[in-house]
Amino acid sequence: MPTLSGQFVFHIQHHHVNVADFEIGNTKLITNQLGYIKYNENTGFNDKAIISI
């Protein structure tokens, strides 16, 4: 897995809607899914989001 300053960076799961940020152990998980627009799954998507590590 790629690392940056000793931190692991990874992609996991497959979602169509956003959930609040959460942690598993010492790992913070952040979501920003577009989902299917035709099913209104995009309501929480932020097209300006930038995740800096």
C-alpha positions, 0 to 999 in steps of 0.5 A, a space after each residue: 500500500 502507498 504510504 505517506 509520512 508513515 500513514 497508510 492510504 487506501 480505498 475500501 468498500 463500495 458505497 453510493 451514499 455518504 456517511 459521516 466520517 468514522 474511525 476504525 481503531 486509529 484509522 479515520 475513514 472519510 467518504 465522498 461518493 457521487 452515487 447514481 444521480 438518477 437515483 438521487 444518491 448524490 445529495 451529500 457529494 461535495 465536488 469541491 472536496 480535497 483530502 490532504 494527508 
